[in-house]
Amino acid sequence: MIKVNDKFPAGELQQLTAEGMTSHNTKQLLANKKVVMFAVPGAFTPTCSQAHLPGYVVNFDEFKAKGVDTIICTSVNDAFVMDAWGKAQNAENIMMLGDGDGSVAKALGLCMETGAFGGLRSQRYAMVIENGVVTHLHVEAPKEFEVSKAESVLAAL
């Protein structure tokens, strides 16, 4: 599993924009920036939709005030689902990126197999990445939602 002071692994995350599908190389996406990235087990799922993503939407300005350049939400969903979920949640300031095949979650060592519930999913986590290096890492225990919520990450910055 990735640790604090590790470089974020190379990978591709997809985003649906008004111009069409965009593939983001993580090395370029995270270069020369302070980024908060959080992952959810699934778009449109209860905790993710009722608390996790909304916390980052509501606290966006506080993150910017602490020097965060970009907030990224990712999930093992395709970019179409992430775009629809972002629109449904009024998350226009959050980059909603799909990890459709789970390759980034796997590279991070933060994937889980949920069987018939949905197969391969990302664990719930949040991290701060500065110029491609993980400076804070908050991984939730199974079925928990405490350390990766927006307020906890803000308190750590």
Backbone as ProteinMPNN parsed JSONL, in Angstrom:
{"seq_chain_A": "MIKVNDKFPAGELQQLTAEGMTSHNTKQLLANKKVVMFAVPGAFTPTCSQAHLPGYVVNFDEFKAKGVDTIICTSVNDAFVMDAWGKAQNAENIMMLGDGDGSVAKALGLCMETGAFGGLRSQRYAMVIENGVVTHLHVEAPKEFEVSKAESVLAAL", "coords_chain_A": {"N_chain_A": [[0.845, -1.191, 0.0], [0.455, 2.249, -0.722], [2.406, 4.826, 0.859], [2.951, 7.635, 3.089], [5.182, 10.037, 1.817], [5.782, 8.564, -0.429], [6.028, 8.443, -4.019], [3.3, 9.204, -6.12], [1.809, 6.636, -8.015], [2.31, 5.977, -11.548], [-0.32, 6.3, -13.882], [-3.575, 6.223, -15.482], [-6.418, 8.278, -15.508], [-9.81, 8.907, -16.226], [-11.862, 11.532, -17.581], [-14.955, 12.994, -18.282], [-15.708, 15.704, -20.207], [-17.074, 18.838, -21.403], [-15.902, 18.986, -23.854], [-15.493, 16.384, -24.512], [-14.197, 13.023, -23.976], [-11.464, 12.826, -21.788], [-8.24, 11.73, -21.064], [-6.263, 11.525, -18.256], [-2.934, 11.588, -17.408], [-1.442, 10.537, -14.498], [1.035, 11.458, -13.542], [1.461, 13.89, -14.9], [-0.898, 15.193, -14.185], [-0.606, 15.626, -11.451], [1.699, 17.067, -11.134], [3.66, 19.744, -9.896], [1.695, 20.826, -8.204], [-0.561, 21.186, -5.409], [-2.612, 18.788, -4.338], [-5.709, 17.445, -3.327], [-6.847, 14.266, -3.156], [-9.531, 12.108, -3.146], [-11.105, 8.953, -2.661], [-13.878, 6.903, -3.397], [-15.943, 4.027, -2.7], [-18.017, 3.69, -4.552], [-19.787, 5.542, -7.012], [-22.848, 7.287, -6.484], [-23.568, 5.753, -4.29], [-24.761, 5.238, -0.882], [-23.247, 6.45, 1.542], [-21.227, 7.731, 0.164], [-22.607, 9.526, -1.483], [-24.222, 10.967, 0.299], [-22.537, 12.035, 2.214], [-19.63, 11.891, 1.825], [-18.633, 12.984, -0.804], [-20.259, 15.406, -0.763], [-19.114, 16.784, 1.446], [-16.639, 17.677, 0.521], [-17.458, 19.326, -1.539], [-18.872, 21.363, -0.163], [-16.83, 22.378, 1.466], [-14.959, 23.404, -0.27], [-13.873, 26.058, -0.667], [-12.447, 26.412, 1.726], [-10.433, 24.522, 1.446], [-9.074, 25.636, -0.744], [-8.186, 27.984, 0.47], [-6.232, 26.918, 2.069], [-4.236, 26.427, 0.34], [-4.631, 24.411, -1.535], [-4.629, 23.307, -4.804], [-6.18, 21.68, -6.505], [-9.004, 19.535, -6.215], [-9.689, 16.175, -6.326], [-11.962, 13.646, -7.055], [-12.225, 10.21, -7.138], [-13.17, 6.995, -8.381], [-13.798, 3.495, -8.848], [-15.347, 3.527, -11.305], [-16.783, 4.294, -14.5], [-15.962, 7.175, -16.566], [-18.288, 8.379, -17.493], [-20.251, 7.77, -15.594], [-19.07, 8.994, -13.359], [-19.138, 11.675, -14.172], [-21.929, 12.131, -14.395], [-22.671, 11.698, -11.731], [-21.222, 13.723, -10.442], [-22.51, 15.996, -11.531], [-25.085, 15.609, -10.494], [-24.544, 16.051, -7.847], [-23.79, 18.683, -7.682], [-21.06, 19.243, -7.998], [-19.229, 20.966, -9.325], [-16.716, 22.143, -8.942], [-15.016, 20.126, -8.336], [-12.781, 17.714, -9.588], [-13.998, 15.06, -11.261], [-13.068, 11.933, -11.612], [-12.79, 8.958, -13.422], [-11.746, 5.681, -12.649], [-11.886, 3.4, -14.316], [-11.064, 0.66, -14.811], [-9.917, 0.081, -12.456], [-7.182, 0.231, -12.224], [-5.542, 2.279, -11.15], [-6.307, 2.31, -8.45], [-5.431, -0.283, -7.828], [-2.657, 0.016, -8.273], [-2.058, 1.746, -6.222], [-2.423, 0.079, -4.11], [-4.826, 0.047, -2.855], [-7.246, -1.24, -3.347], [-10.245, -3.228, -3.223], [-12.012, -6.299, -3.108], [-15.338, -6.834, -3.685], [-17.055, -8.833, -4.353], [-20.213, -10.054, -5.353], [-21.468, -7.659, -4.808], [-20.306, -5.6, -6.244], [-17.888, -6.177, -7.315], [-14.487, -5.435, -8.075], [-13.453, -2.685, -6.235], [-12.541, 0.612, -5.061], [-10.88, 1.228, -1.992], [-12.084, 3.358, 0.611], [-10.622, 6.446, 0.874], [-8.52, 9.335, 1.541], [-6.094, 11.585, 0.344], [-3.3, 13.817, 0.457], [-1.419, 15.284, -2.01], [1.609, 16.496, -2.988], [3.248, 17.953, -5.56], [3.343, 15.435, -6.828], [4.046, 13.723, -4.737], [2.983, 11.869, -1.959], [1.786, 13.411, 0.859], [0.038, 13.348, 2.995], [-2.001, 10.755, 4.218], [-5.022, 9.13, 4.47], [-6.686, 6.442, 5.227], [-9.617, 4.648, 5.329], [-10.909, 2.376, 7.778], [-12.563, -0.768, 7.186], [-15.973, -0.275, 6.4], [-16.115, 2.147, 7.714], [-16.301, 5.74, 8.166], [-14.592, 8.291, 8.673], [-11.831, 9.287, 8.849], [-11.295, 10.076, 6.235], [-13.028, 12.025, 5.514], [-13.916, 15.362, 4.462], [-13.634, 17.335, 6.497], [-11.831, 16.147, 8.295], [-9.522, 15.93, 6.73], [-9.044, 18.617, 6.179], [-8.44, 19.502, 8.773], [-5.991, 18.286, 9.106], [-4.346, 19.636, 7.416]], "CA_chain_A": [[0.0, 0.0, 0.0], [1.197, 3.506, -0.769], [2.66, 5.421, 2.169], [3.394, 9.021, 3.088], [6.487, 10.265, 1.191], [5.895, 7.815, -1.681], [5.552, 9.093, -5.237], [2.057, 8.651, -6.624], [2.151, 5.79, -9.162], [1.868, 6.35, -12.895], [-1.588, 5.693, -14.268], [-4.492, 7.039, -16.275], [-7.77, 8.485, -14.995], [-10.605, 9.503, -17.289], [-12.829, 12.573, -17.246], [-15.844, 13.441, -19.349], [-15.869, 17.152, -20.169], [-17.89, 19.359, -22.496], [-15.165, 18.724, -25.092], [-15.426, 14.94, -24.742], [-13.446, 12.2, -23.038], [-10.076, 13.193, -21.592], [-7.473, 10.81, -20.237], [-5.253, 12.259, -17.496], [-1.784, 10.872, -16.893], [-1.317, 10.992, -13.112], [2.282, 12.202, -13.356], [1.214, 15.253, -15.368], [-2.022, 15.735, -13.426], [-0.2, 15.961, -10.087], [2.963, 17.805, -11.15], [3.71, 21.158, -9.511], [0.424, 21.218, -7.583], [-1.006, 20.582, -4.146], [-3.868, 18.154, -4.715], [-6.395, 16.524, -2.426], [-7.547, 13.224, -3.9], [-10.249, 11.157, -2.301], [-11.728, 7.873, -3.418], [-15.081, 6.31, -2.821], [-16.209, 2.694, -3.244], [-18.885, 3.736, -5.726], [-20.647, 6.701, -7.246], [-24.279, 7.145, -6.188], [-23.819, 4.892, -3.138], [-25.276, 6.082, 0.202], [-22.305, 7.297, 2.28], [-20.49, 8.535, -0.814], [-23.482, 10.594, -1.985], [-24.826, 11.748, 1.374], [-21.565, 12.665, 3.11], [-18.232, 12.021, 1.409], [-18.502, 14.015, -1.842], [-20.789, 16.706, -0.332], [-18.187, 17.458, 2.352], [-15.619, 18.365, -0.283], [-18.151, 20.399, -2.273], [-19.179, 22.431, 0.793], [-15.6, 22.928, 2.034], [-14.035, 23.713, -1.364], [-13.175, 27.323, -0.423], [-11.502, 26.222, 2.83], [-9.269, 23.837, 0.88], [-8.346, 26.624, -1.555], [-7.524, 28.892, 1.41], [-5.071, 26.211, 2.625], [-3.25, 26.235, -0.72], [-4.925, 23.272, -2.407], [-4.893, 23.721, -6.182], [-7.189, 20.836, -7.146], [-9.599, 18.423, -5.469], [-10.056, 15.101, -7.239], [-12.722, 12.497, -6.554], [-12.08, 9.074, -8.036], [-13.849, 5.76, -8.027], [-13.743, 2.478, -9.889], [-16.517, 3.724, -12.157], [-16.328, 4.946, -15.723], [-16.037, 8.636, -16.564], [-19.679, 8.781, -17.719], [-20.91, 7.683, -14.289], [-18.494, 10.025, -12.495], [-19.656, 12.958, -14.639], [-23.344, 12.216, -14.001], [-22.722, 11.816, -10.274], [-20.759, 15.075, -10.12], [-23.577, 16.934, -11.868], [-26.18, 15.386, -9.542], [-24.089, 16.526, -6.539], [-23.32, 20.066, -7.817], [-19.626, 19.186, -7.712], [-18.551, 21.567, -10.482], [-15.338, 22.508, -8.609], [-14.274, 18.901, -8.051], [-12.498, 16.884, -10.765], [-14.612, 13.746, -11.082], [-12.272, 11.1, -12.495], [-13.059, 7.53, -13.403], [-10.687, 4.663, -12.653], [-12.794, 2.369, -14.797], [-10.575, -0.707, -14.653], [-9.335, -0.047, -11.119], [-5.718, 0.112, -12.286], [-4.905, 3.225, -10.226], [-6.559, 1.772, -7.105], [-4.525, -1.43, -7.667], [-1.281, 0.518, -8.165], [-1.945, 2.338, -4.887], [-2.618, -0.945, -3.089], [-6.022, 0.459, -2.122], [-8.467, -1.794, -3.926], [-10.867, -4.308, -2.459], [-12.931, -7.125, -3.884], [-16.621, -6.857, -2.974], [-17.872, -9.925, -4.846], [-21.441, -9.75, -6.09], [-21.893, -6.282, -4.548], [-19.815, -4.71, -7.303], [-16.579, -6.599, -7.796], [-13.348, -4.636, -7.664], [-13.757, -1.309, -5.845], [-11.495, 1.297, -4.312], [-11.122, 1.501, -0.583], [-12.374, 4.768, 0.877], [-9.436, 7.115, 1.391], [-8.19, 10.682, 1.088], [-4.665, 11.864, 0.458], [-2.79, 15.081, -0.044], [-0.288, 14.999, -2.892], [2.313, 17.735, -3.347], [4.174, 17.707, -6.662], [3.429, 13.999, -7.096], [4.446, 12.958, -3.551], [1.936, 11.791, -0.945], [2.205, 14.034, 2.123], [-0.936, 12.919, 4.005], [-2.771, 9.602, 3.748], [-6.101, 8.809, 5.403], [-7.381, 5.27, 4.713], [-10.674, 4.222, 6.251], [-11.121, 0.979, 8.132], [-13.78, -1.244, 6.513], [-17.293, 0.201, 6.833], [-15.964, 3.368, 8.51], [-16.222, 7.008, 7.455], [-14.137, 9.27, 9.656], [-10.545, 9.932, 8.566], [-11.197, 10.572, 4.857], [-13.998, 13.085, 5.23], [-13.318, 16.669, 4.189], [-13.284, 18.023, 7.728], [-10.622, 15.511, 8.854], [-8.385, 16.297, 5.882], [-8.791, 20.041, 6.445], [-7.794, 19.623, 10.08], [-4.616, 17.801, 8.994], [-3.538, 20.546, 6.568]], "C_chain_A": [[0.886, 1.249, 0.0], [1.321, 4.083, 0.635], [3.0, 6.9, 1.988], [4.849, 9.053, 2.621], [6.73, 9.416, -0.05], [5.447, 8.696, -2.843], [4.261, 8.411, -5.66], [2.377, 7.831, -7.867], [1.618, 6.344, -10.491], [0.575, 5.619, -13.208], [-2.406, 6.67, -15.085], [-5.854, 7.083, -15.587], [-8.551, 9.244, -16.06], [-11.613, 10.507, -16.751], [-13.655, 12.896, -18.48], [-16.03, 14.937, -19.174], [-16.78, 17.572, -21.317], [-17.231, 19.1, -23.846], [-15.076, 17.242, -25.424], [-14.603, 14.24, -23.676], [-11.987, 12.646, -23.003], [-9.43, 12.154, -20.696], [-6.353, 11.608, -19.575], [-4.168, 11.306, -17.021], [-1.518, 11.408, -15.49], [-0.045, 11.796, -12.871], [2.086, 13.664, -13.76], [0.13, 15.938, -14.539], [-1.593, 16.277, -12.064], [1.073, 16.804, -10.01], [2.762, 19.263, -10.746], [2.403, 21.682, -8.92], [0.311, 20.585, -6.203], [-2.427, 20.098, -4.42], [-4.41, 17.347, -3.547], [-7.139, 15.542, -3.326], [-8.258, 12.329, -2.898], [-10.956, 10.151, -3.184], [-12.899, 7.31, -2.638], [-15.276, 4.92, -3.417], [-17.12, 2.71, -4.474], [-19.691, 5.007, -5.803], [-22.09, 6.33, -6.944], [-24.577, 6.202, -5.03], [-24.102, 5.769, -1.912], [-24.263, 6.989, 0.9], [-21.562, 8.231, 1.334], [-21.315, 9.738, -1.264], [-24.033, 11.491, -0.884], [-23.803, 12.499, 2.214], [-20.193, 12.9, 2.484], [-18.043, 13.119, 0.365], [-19.077, 15.357, -1.383], [-19.862, 17.477, 0.609], [-17.122, 18.242, 1.603], [-16.231, 19.503, -1.097], [-18.353, 21.595, -1.352], [-17.913, 23.13, 1.293], [-14.558, 23.324, 0.983], [-13.219, 24.983, -1.077], [-12.159, 27.213, 0.71], [-10.25, 25.5, 2.346], [-8.425, 24.806, 0.058], [-7.568, 27.576, -0.652], [-6.281, 28.25, 2.035], [-4.069, 25.84, 1.53], [-3.478, 25.044, -1.627], [-5.31, 23.801, -3.784], [-6.082, 22.983, -6.793], [-7.702, 19.81, -6.151], [-10.093, 17.425, -6.502], [-10.843, 14.049, -6.484], [-12.583, 11.391, -7.59], [-12.805, 7.862, -7.473], [-13.635, 4.763, -9.156], [-15.112, 2.463, -10.573], [-15.992, 4.345, -13.439], [-16.566, 6.45, -15.648], [-17.459, 9.131, -16.795], [-20.447, 8.797, -16.401], [-20.384, 8.783, -13.368], [-19.006, 11.411, -12.884], [-21.11, 13.142, -14.199], [-23.48, 12.401, -12.496], [-22.289, 13.214, -9.843], [-21.829, 16.113, -10.403], [-24.732, 16.817, -10.871], [-25.845, 15.954, -8.162], [-23.612, 17.98, -6.565], [-21.832, 20.195, -7.505], [-18.803, 19.804, -8.846], [-17.107, 21.967, -10.197], [-14.437, 21.306, -8.349], [-14.017, 18.171, -9.367], [-13.026, 15.488, -10.479], [-13.97, 12.792, -12.095], [-12.569, 9.628, -12.305], [-11.778, 6.71, -13.456], [-11.368, 3.377, -13.089], [-12.341, 0.94, -14.599], [-9.923, -0.947, -13.292], [-7.814, -0.088, -11.111], [-5.003, 1.079, -11.344], [-5.103, 2.748, -8.787], [-5.636, 0.588, -6.82], [-3.098, -0.959, -7.458], [-1.024, 1.153, -6.795], [-1.976, 1.284, -3.782], [-3.85, -0.672, -2.256], [-7.3, -0.033, -2.793], [-8.993, -2.902, -3.018], [-11.826, -5.052, -3.378], [-14.22, -7.261, -3.083], [-17.56, -7.944, -3.49], [-19.075, -9.449, -5.63], [-21.944, -8.327, -5.859], [-21.46, -5.348, -5.659], [-18.46, -5.096, -7.842], [-15.468, -5.735, -7.239], [-13.791, -3.203, -7.392], [-12.523, -0.698, -5.197], [-11.878, 1.315, -2.842], [-11.436, 2.991, -0.46], [-11.119, 5.389, 1.506], [-9.429, 8.573, 0.95], [-6.694, 10.842, 1.256], [-4.376, 13.267, -0.048], [-1.52, 14.733, -0.806], [0.33, 16.335, -3.281], [3.402, 17.396, -4.351], [4.419, 16.209, -6.865], [3.803, 13.13, -5.919], [3.33, 13.016, -2.511], [2.467, 12.364, 0.368], [1.271, 13.705, 3.284], [-1.714, 11.756, 3.407], [-3.755, 9.194, 4.836], [-6.928, 7.677, 4.801], [-8.383, 4.806, 5.759], [-10.591, 2.727, 6.55], [-12.403, 0.515, 7.431], [-15.054, -0.751, 7.21], [-17.238, 1.435, 7.735], [-15.972, 4.586, 7.594], [-15.877, 8.086, 8.468], [-12.904, 10.014, 9.168], [-10.449, 10.524, 7.164], [-12.203, 11.673, 4.543], [-13.295, 14.429, 5.157], [-12.836, 17.358, 5.461], [-12.009, 17.45, 8.366], [-9.386, 15.887, 8.05], [-8.036, 17.77, 6.088], [-8.044, 20.231, 7.764], [-6.329, 19.198, 10.026], [-3.727, 18.736, 8.185], [-2.958, 21.701, 7.365]], "O_chain_A": [[1.933, 1.284, 0.647], [0.462, 3.865, 1.489], [3.295, 7.355, 0.883], [5.646, 8.192, 2.991], [7.787, 9.534, -0.671], [4.603, 9.577, -2.681], [4.137, 7.189, -5.573], [3.152, 8.288, -8.707], [0.625, 7.069, -10.537], [0.401, 4.457, -12.841], [-1.984, 7.796, -15.344], [-6.373, 6.059, -15.142], [-8.005, 10.128, -16.721], [-12.139, 10.371, -15.647], [-13.123, 13.052, -19.579], [-16.46, 15.392, -18.114], [-17.205, 16.734, -22.112], [-17.914, 19.005, -24.866], [-14.628, 16.881, -26.512], [-14.344, 14.795, -22.608], [-11.354, 12.822, -24.044], [-10.006, 11.746, -19.687], [-5.585, 12.288, -20.255], [-4.446, 10.334, -16.318], [-1.383, 12.618, -15.313], [-0.053, 12.729, -12.068], [2.5, 14.57, -13.037], [0.235, 17.125, -14.229], [-2.146, 17.265, -11.58], [1.476, 17.209, -8.92], [1.825, 19.925, -11.191], [2.049, 22.845, -9.116], [0.98, 19.603, -5.879], [-3.325, 20.892, -4.698], [-3.661, 16.65, -2.861], [-7.958, 15.941, -4.154], [-7.662, 11.856, -1.93], [-11.354, 10.457, -4.308], [-12.901, 7.253, -1.408], [-14.818, 4.66, -4.529], [-17.007, 1.843, -5.341], [-20.214, 5.493, -4.801], [-22.497, 5.184, -7.131], [-25.742, 5.876, -4.804], [-23.718, 6.938, -1.904], [-24.417, 8.209, 0.848], [-21.301, 9.386, 1.669], [-20.785, 10.84, -1.41], [-24.284, 12.671, -1.127], [-24.144, 13.491, 2.86], [-19.646, 13.997, 2.599], [-17.349, 14.099, 0.635], [-18.427, 16.38, -1.596], [-19.833, 18.707, 0.567], [-16.751, 19.343, 2.008], [-15.586, 20.529, -1.315], [-18.035, 22.724, -1.726], [-17.922, 24.34, 1.518], [-13.397, 23.553, 1.321], [-11.997, 24.975, -1.23], [-11.111, 27.858, 0.658], [-9.14, 25.816, 2.774], [-7.198, 24.797, 0.154], [-6.432, 27.937, -0.957], [-5.378, 28.957, 2.482], [-3.163, 25.038, 1.758], [-2.599, 24.697, -2.415], [-6.204, 24.638, -3.912], [-6.89, 23.577, -7.507], [-6.94, 19.277, -5.343], [-10.819, 17.779, -7.431], [-10.442, 13.613, -5.405], [-12.799, 11.616, -8.781], [-13.018, 7.732, -6.268], [-13.329, 5.146, -10.285], [-15.902, 1.528, -10.434], [-14.877, 4.866, -13.465], [-17.284, 6.932, -14.772], [-17.804, 10.216, -16.327], [-21.204, 9.729, -16.128], [-21.164, 9.433, -12.672], [-19.279, 12.234, -12.011], [-21.474, 14.201, -13.687], [-24.317, 13.18, -12.039], [-22.918, 13.821, -8.975], [-22.035, 17.021, -9.598], [-25.292, 17.831, -10.453], [-26.744, 16.3, -7.396], [-23.079, 18.463, -5.566], [-21.403, 21.135, -6.836], [-17.8, 19.232, -9.274], [-16.331, 22.118, -11.141], [-13.23, 21.459, -8.163], [-14.931, 18.02, -10.177], [-12.556, 14.815, -9.563], [-14.284, 12.835, -13.284], [-12.597, 9.117, -11.185], [-10.854, 7.013, -14.21], [-11.425, 2.398, -12.345], [-13.153, 0.083, -14.252], [-9.437, -2.043, -13.013], [-7.215, -0.412, -10.085], [-3.959, 0.732, -10.792], [-4.165, 2.779, -7.991], [-5.116, 0.457, -5.711], [-2.397, -1.461, -6.578], [0.092, 1.101, -6.277], [-1.599, 1.565, -2.645], [-3.936, -1.091, -1.102], [-8.312, 0.667, -2.807], [-8.278, -3.431, -2.167], [-12.379, -4.475, -4.315], [-14.209, -7.74, -1.949], [-18.731, -7.98, -3.111], [-18.972, -8.553, -6.468], [-22.764, -7.834, -6.634], [-22.174, -4.399, -5.985], [-17.929, -4.426, -8.728], [-15.498, -5.346, -6.071], [-14.435, -2.581, -8.237], [-11.583, -1.404, -4.831], [-13.055, 1.407, -2.494], [-11.086, 3.781, -1.337], [-10.623, 4.919, 2.53], [-10.221, 8.989, 0.105], [-6.099, 10.305, 2.19], [-5.109, 13.821, -0.867], [-0.664, 13.993, -0.321], [-0.344, 17.202, -3.837], [4.344, 16.662, -4.053], [5.555, 15.775, -7.051], [3.876, 11.909, -6.064], [2.797, 14.088, -2.221], [3.456, 11.88, 0.919], [1.681, 13.779, 4.443], [-2.049, 11.772, 2.222], [-3.369, 8.945, 5.978], [-7.783, 7.924, 3.95], [-8.038, 4.6, 6.922], [-10.247, 1.924, 5.683], [-13.252, 1.347, 7.113], [-15.181, -0.807, 8.433], [-18.202, 1.734, 8.439], [-15.688, 4.482, 6.401], [-16.762, 8.715, 9.049], [-12.92, 11.241, 9.079], [-9.607, 11.388, 6.922], [-12.226, 12.195, 3.428], [-12.215, 14.61, 5.718], [-11.735, 17.907, 5.487], [-11.201, 18.2, 8.915], [-8.324, 16.136, 8.619], [-6.86, 18.126, 6.163], [-7.118, 21.038, 7.846], [-5.512, 19.688, 10.805], [-2.501, 18.647, 8.253], [-2.262, 22.548, 6.806]]}, "name": "protein", "num_of_chains": 1, "seq": "MIKVNDKFPAGELQQLTAEGMTSHNTKQLLANKKVVMFAVPGAFTPTCSQAHLPGYVVNFDEFKAKGVDTIICTSVNDAFVMDAWGKAQNAENIMMLGDGDGSVAKALGLCMETGAFGGLRSQRYAMVIENGVVTHLHVEAPKEFEVSKAESVLAAL"}
